[in-house]
């Protein structure tokens, strides 16, 4: 999970951010009267998955 995106890899997060910025994948929120908020820049290091213990 990073910002509003959930994914399995750093590449998937980066792709989701690009698609959000381009407006190509995620739909519009009907009734919202403003511009799409911009996703913040990714950190300069790869995101690491959290360890998960079951």
N, CA, C and O of each residue as an XYZ file, in Angstrom:
216
protein
N       0.862     -1.178      0.000
C       0.000      0.000      0.000
C       0.896      1.224      0.000
O       1.788      1.370      0.837
N       0.640      2.088     -0.946
C       1.344      3.368     -0.998
C       0.348      4.397     -1.487
O      -0.312      4.192     -2.506
N       0.238      5.473     -0.790
C      -0.746      6.524     -1.040
C      -2.114      5.870     -1.114
O      -2.577      5.360     -0.094
N      -2.795      5.853     -2.265
C      -4.101      5.213     -2.377
C      -4.038      3.948     -3.224
O      -5.072      3.462     -3.682
N      -2.872      3.423     -3.433
C      -2.708      2.256     -4.292
C      -2.289      1.041     -3.474
O      -1.496      1.151     -2.538
N      -2.825     -0.108     -3.833
C      -2.418     -1.374     -3.231
C      -1.936     -2.269     -4.354
O      -2.619     -2.403     -5.369
N      -0.775     -2.882     -4.194
C      -0.208     -3.735     -5.231
C       0.771     -4.712     -4.603
O       1.084     -4.630     -3.415
N       1.246     -5.637     -5.425
C       2.186     -6.651     -4.946
C       3.640     -6.250     -5.116
O       4.498     -6.721     -4.370
N       3.937     -5.381     -6.095
C       5.329     -5.021     -6.373
C       5.486     -3.518     -6.544
O       4.509     -2.792     -6.727
N       6.720     -3.072     -6.481
C       7.041     -1.661     -6.712
C       6.629     -1.257     -8.128
O       6.102     -0.164     -8.331
N       6.866     -2.133     -9.108
C       6.494     -1.829    -10.494
C       4.988     -1.629    -10.645
O       4.556     -0.739    -11.378
N       4.189     -2.441     -9.966
C       2.733     -2.288    -10.031
C       2.292     -0.951     -9.424
O       1.373     -0.308     -9.931
N       2.943     -0.542     -8.347
C       2.632      0.756     -7.730
C       2.986      1.882     -8.696
O       2.203      2.814     -8.878
N       4.167      1.800     -9.316
C       4.587      2.840    -10.258
C       3.623      2.907    -11.443
O       3.280      3.998    -11.899
N       3.183      1.745    -11.948
C       2.241      1.714    -13.068
C       0.901      2.321    -12.657
O       0.306      3.081    -13.421
N       0.423      1.993    -11.458
C      -0.841      2.547    -10.976
C      -0.749      4.071    -10.854
O      -1.696      4.781    -11.193
N       0.373      4.562    -10.377
C       0.561      6.008    -10.263
C       0.517      6.668    -11.635
O      -0.136      7.696    -11.812
N       1.211      6.081    -12.603
C       1.203      6.613    -13.969
C      -0.213      6.629    -14.548
O      -0.631      7.611    -15.161
N      -0.945      5.529    -14.347
C      -2.305      5.439    -14.874
C      -3.236      6.426    -14.181
O      -4.130      6.986    -14.815
N      -3.034      6.640    -12.893
C      -3.833      7.623    -12.159
C      -3.569      9.017    -12.723
O      -4.500      9.778    -12.986
N      -2.294      9.340    -12.903
C      -1.916     10.657    -13.394
C      -2.455     10.896    -14.807
O      -2.896     12.000    -15.129
N      -2.417      9.861    -15.645
C      -2.901      9.982    -17.024
C      -4.420      9.953    -17.110
O      -4.991     10.350    -18.125
N      -5.078      9.489    -16.056
C      -6.531      9.382    -16.064
C      -7.032      8.244    -16.935
O      -8.171      8.265    -17.402
N      -6.172      7.240    -17.154
C      -6.520      6.179    -18.099
C      -7.145      4.938    -17.475
O      -7.788      4.163    -18.183
N      -6.981      4.730    -16.204
C      -7.448      3.478    -15.612
C      -8.556      3.666    -14.588
O      -9.507      2.884    -14.551
N      -8.447      4.658    -13.789
C      -9.370      4.848    -12.686
C     -10.502      5.776    -13.103
O     -10.267      6.780    -13.776
N     -11.686      5.460    -12.723
C     -12.852      6.247    -13.119
C     -12.946      7.570    -12.389
O     -12.157      7.871    -11.493
N     -13.921      8.343    -12.791
C     -14.193      9.631    -12.158
C     -15.153      9.433    -10.986
O     -15.946      8.491    -10.967
N     -15.068     10.317    -10.031
C     -16.009     10.317     -8.925
C     -17.128     11.280     -9.290
O     -16.924     12.493     -9.309
N     -18.294     10.752     -9.577
C     -19.426     11.583     -9.973
C     -19.907     12.401     -8.771
O     -20.054     11.878     -7.666
N     -20.143     13.657     -9.003
C     -20.578     14.544     -7.934
C     -19.434     15.307     -7.304
O     -19.671     16.230     -6.525
N     -18.177     14.943     -7.623
C     -17.015     15.669     -7.105
C     -16.707     16.796     -8.073
O     -16.455     16.548     -9.252
N     -16.725     18.027     -7.594
C     -16.568     19.181     -8.464
C     -15.168     19.772     -8.343
O     -15.009     20.954     -8.039
N     -14.180     18.961     -8.576
C     -12.814     19.455     -8.497
C     -11.906     18.642     -9.397
O     -12.312     17.629     -9.966
N     -10.681     19.098     -9.514
C      -9.697     18.363    -10.300
C      -9.263     17.097     -9.559
O      -9.323     17.023     -8.331
N      -8.832     16.120    -10.325
C      -8.285     14.886     -9.748
C      -7.043     15.250     -8.935
O      -6.145     15.910     -9.458
N      -6.971     14.839     -7.678
C      -5.771     15.151     -6.899
C      -4.572     14.413     -7.469
O      -4.687     13.270     -7.913
N      -3.442     15.062     -7.454
C      -2.225     14.443     -7.972
C      -1.611     13.489     -6.958
O      -1.599     13.756     -5.756
N      -1.106     12.383     -7.464
C      -0.398     11.433     -6.589
C       0.991     11.990     -6.294
O       1.643     12.513     -7.198
N       1.453     11.892     -5.067
C       2.794     12.384     -4.769
C       3.849     11.557     -5.502
O       3.590     10.431     -5.926
N       5.024     12.125     -5.641
C       6.133     11.416     -6.278
C       6.484     10.171     -5.467
O       6.364     10.151     -4.242
N       6.913      9.150     -6.172
C       7.377      7.948     -5.475
C       8.685      8.251     -4.765
O       9.445      9.110     -5.213
N       8.959      7.561     -3.665
C      10.237      7.770     -2.980
C      11.395      7.349     -3.893
O      11.189      6.550     -4.807
N      12.598      7.864     -3.667
C      13.740      7.564     -4.542
C      14.319      6.159     -4.358
O      15.340      5.827     -4.961
N      13.690      5.355     -3.551
C      14.146      3.967     -3.333
C      12.982      3.019     -3.626
O      11.823      3.415     -3.505
N      13.273      1.784     -4.006
C      12.170      0.844     -4.260
C      11.344      0.599     -2.999
O      11.887      0.507     -1.897
N      10.045      0.497     -3.171
C       9.175      0.164     -2.053
C       9.369     -1.303     -1.710
O       9.540     -2.136     -2.600
N       9.345     -1.616     -0.445
C       9.526     -3.000     -0.014
C       8.229     -3.512      0.595
O       7.574     -2.805      1.361
N       7.859     -4.746      0.252
C       6.648     -5.293      0.865
C       6.851     -5.505      2.358
O       7.952     -5.808      2.818
N       5.785     -5.342      3.087
C       5.828     -5.630      4.517
C       5.838     -7.124      4.718
O       5.221     -7.859      3.947
N       6.514     -7.576      5.718
C       6.467     -8.989      6.056
C       5.079     -9.347      6.554
O       4.436     -8.559      7.248
N       4.632    -10.505      6.207
C       3.290    -10.915      6.632
C       3.392    -12.254      7.330
O       3.882    -13.226      6.756
N       2.937    -12.306      8.548
C       3.002    -13.532      9.330
C       1.583    -14.056      9.486
O       0.682    -13.312      9.873
N       1.385    -15.315      9.190
C       0.060    -15.920      9.355
C       0.090    -16.886     10.488
O      -0.927    -17.507     10.797
